[in-house]
Every structure is written in C-alpha cells, then in structure tokens.
Amino acid sequence: MKSLTSALIFILFFNTPIFSQQRGNHGNSSQQAAQQKIIPENMAGIISYDIDEVIKKLKIKKTPTRNIVSNAISTHNNKINELKTFNYETFDNVKSFLTKKRNEAKLSRDFTILKEARMKANEMLAPIRKKVIAQKNILNTTLKKEFSEKQFKKWLKYQQNKLKELKPKNTQQSIQSSQNKQQIQRQRQGMNRRRY
C-alpha cells in the first residue's frame, strides 16, 4: 500500500511540469497561428523576379539569351504590378476580413475560425490567382524556348522555392498541433482525476 501511494505521488509530481509545459506550448502555437502577418498578395501567389538574381542563379552567359530573359522577366513584373494595382481593393478587403477574423479567434480562443477565414479569403482571391498563373505560364513558355533542359529545370525549382517563401510557415501545423495537445491534456487530466 505504501509503495502504491509513493508511486501515485511520483506520477502526480512528474505529470505536473508536463501539463504546464503543454499549456505553454499550446499558447505559443495558437498565438503563432494568430500572429502570422497577413499579406493577401502572397496568398494570391504574386511574385516579381529579380532579373540579376535569375541570370546569376541560372548562369546565363550568352548576351542574346540574357537580353531575352531580362525582357521576359521585366514584362512579367510589369504585368504583375498592374494586377496588384488593379486589384488593390480586393487585397485590402481580404486583409481587413482576415484581421477581423483573427481578432475574433483571439477573443474566443477558437482558432478553427482562422482556417474557415483563410478558405473564404482564398475564394475571394481565386480570380486574381488565375491571372497570376496565366502570367507565370506565359513567362515559362518564353523561357523554355531560350533555356537548355537543365537550365529550365533549375528555373522551375527556383520558381517553386519563391512560391514557398510566400507561404506562412507552419500556420496549419500550429493550429493542428495546438488542438492535439489540448485533447491529450484533457485526457491525461481525466486519468489523474480517476486515480483519486
């Protein structure tokens, strides 16, 4: 009986810092999800490329090819800037909408609101995203004619990395992780109560 009591005391003391740590992690991950900077242009996949960076990255040495690539990227960047200017109101509406929903999530501590809000924001941005993709395809078609197969693969990888940079890091993981930790915490607290 004495050894059983000692074991229970050990378990209770051992579990206490775990719970407090989990509460801390839950707060941090939820807070992280709620504090992501809202940039609707990034959500729409808008990218302007640095011409010099592309030429250096892909090691384009021939002057005619460099000129064609420079012109193609310059044209792309101009079209993208036009899209940004023309759709300023939509970007502003999306930012206001997401800011409002983020504040609601903070007050209610219900971070599933953010997931629903992001889905709605993506719907609002869908027509712009289609135009961005169309511009990307035009650029890629031009560059494919000028690049070797190896260079074009390198370009596509570079382009993909640029797109990844636009995405907020681990937003969805933070929300999911926070929900999982909360569920585990409730289960363990229930187990501790039953032990009494």
C-alpha positions in Angstrom: 0.0 0.0 0.0 2.8 2.3 0.9 4.6 1.7 -2.4 1.3 2.3 -4.3 0.9 5.7 -2.5 4.5 6.6 -3.3 4.0 5.7 -7.0 0.9 7.8 -7.2 2.7 10.8 -5.6 5.6 10.3 -8.1 3.2 10.2 -11.1 1.3 13.4 -9.9 4.6 15.3 -9.4 6.1 14.0 -12.6 3.0 14.9 -14.7 2.6 18.5 -13.3 5.5 20.1 -15.2 4.4 18.2 -18.4 1.0 19.8 -18.2 2.3 23.3 -17.6 4.7 22.8 -20.5 1.9 21.6 -22.7 -0.2 24.6 -21.7 2.8 26.8 -22.6 3.2 25.1 -26.0 -0.5 25.3 -26.7 -0.5 29.0 -26.0 2.6 29.6 -28.2 1.4 27.6 -31.2 -2.1 29.2 -31.1 -0.5 32.6 -30.7 1.9 31.9 -33.5 -1.1 30.9 -35.8 -2.9 34.1 -34.8 0.1 36.4 -35.2 1.1 35.5 -38.8 1.5 38.6 -40.9 -1.4 39.0 -43.3 -0.2 39.6 -46.9 -3.0 38.9 -49.4 -0.7 39.4 -52.4 1.4 36.4 -51.1 -1.8 34.3 -50.8 -2.5 35.1 -54.5 0.9 33.8 -55.4 2.2 37.2 -56.7 5.9 37.2 -57.4 8.2 39.8 -59.1 11.5 38.3 -60.0 14.9 39.9 -59.6 16.5 39.8 -63.1 20.1 39.9 -62.0 19.4 37.2 -59.4 17.9 34.9 -62.1 20.7 35.4 -64.5 23.3 34.7 -61.8 21.4 31.7 -60.4 20.9 30.1 -63.8 24.5 31.0 -65.0 23.2 32.6 -68.2 26.3 33.8 -70.1 25.3 34.4 -73.7 24.3 38.0 -74.3 21.3 37.4 -76.6 19.8 34.9 -74.1 20.4 37.3 -71.2 18.6 40.1 -73.1 15.6 37.8 -73.9 15.4 36.6 -70.3 15.7 40.2 -69.0 12.9 41.4 -71.3 10.6 38.4 -70.5 11.0 38.9 -66.7 10.6 42.7 -67.0 7.4 42.2 -68.9 6.2 39.7 -66.4 7.0 42.0 -63.5 5.1 44.9 -65.2 2.0 42.7 -65.7 2.2 41.5 -62.0 2.4 45.1 -60.8 -0.6 46.0 -63.0 -2.5 43.2 -61.3 -1.5 44.4 -57.9 -2.6 48.0 -58.6 -5.9 46.9 -60.4 -6.9 44.6 -57.5 -5.8 46.8 -54.7 -9.4 47.0 -53.3 -9.7 43.2 -53.2 -6.4 42.8 -51.4 -7.5 45.5 -48.9 -10.8 43.7 -48.3 -9.1 40.4 -47.8 -6.7 41.9 -45.3 -9.5 43.6 -43.3 -11.6 40.4 -43.3 -8.7 38.2 -42.1 -7.7 40.8 -39.4 -11.2 40.9 -38.1 -11.4 37.0 -38.0 -8.0 36.8 -36.3 -9.2 39.2 -33.6 -12.4 37.1 -33.1 -10.2 33.9 -32.8 -8.0 35.6 -30.2 -11.0 36.7 -28.1 -12.9 33.3 -28.3 -9.7 31.2 -28.2 -11.3 29.2 -31.1 -8.6 29.1 -33.7 -10.6 27.0 -36.2 -12.1 30.4 -37.1 -8.8 31.1 -38.8 -9.0 28.0 -41.0 -12.5 28.9 -42.2 -11.5 32.5 -42.7 -8.5 31.5 -44.8 -10.7 29.3 -47.0 -13.1 32.3 -47.6 -10.1 34.6 -48.3 -8.8 32.1 -50.9 -12.2 32.2 -52.6 -12.0 36.0 -52.8 -8.5 35.8 -54.3 -9.2 32.9 -56.7 -9.9 35.2 -59.8 -6.6 37.0 -59.2 -4.7 33.8 -58.7 -5.9 32.5 -62.1 -4.5 35.7 -63.8 -1.2 35.3 -61.9 -0.9 31.6 -63.0 -1.7 32.7 -66.6 1.2 35.3 -66.4 3.5 32.6 -64.9 2.7 30.2 -67.8 3.4 33.0 -70.4 6.8 33.6 -68.8 7.6 29.9 -68.6 6.7 29.3 -72.2 9.1 32.1 -73.3 12.0 31.0 -71.0 11.6 27.3 -72.1 12.4 28.3 -75.7 15.6 30.0 -74.5 16.9 27.7 -71.8 18.6 24.3 -72.1 16.7 21.4 -70.4 18.9 21.7 -67.4 18.5 25.4 -67.1 14.7 25.2 -67.4 14.6 22.5 -64.6 16.7 24.8 -62.5 14.4 27.7 -63.3 11.3 25.7 -62.3 12.9 24.8 -59.0 13.9 28.4 -58.3 10.3 29.5 -59.1 8.9 26.8 -56.8 11.1 28.0 -54.0 10.0 31.6 -54.5 6.4 30.4 -54.2 7.2 28.5 -50.9 8.7 31.7 -49.5 5.3 33.4 -49.9 3.5 30.8 -47.6 3.3 31.5 -43.9 5.4 28.9 -42.1 3.5 26.1 -40.2 0.2 28.0 -39.8 -1.9 24.9 -40.3 0.6 22.8 -38.3 0.4 25.2 -35.4 -3.4 25.0 -35.3 -3.5 21.2 -35.6 -0.7 20.8 -33.0 -2.4 23.1 -30.6 -5.7 21.2 -30.9 -4.0 17.8 -30.5 -2.1 19.0 -27.4 -5.3 20.3 -25.9 -7.0 17.0 -26.4 -4.1 15.0 -24.9 -4.1 17.3 -21.9 -7.8 16.8 -21.2 -7.4 13.0 -21.5 -4.5 12.9 -19.0 -6.2 15.2 -16.6 -9.2 12.9 -16.7 -6.9 9.9 -15.9 -5.4 11.7 -12.9 -8.9 12.5 -11.5 -9.8 8.8 -11.8 -6.7 7.8 -9.8 -8.0 9.8 -6.8 
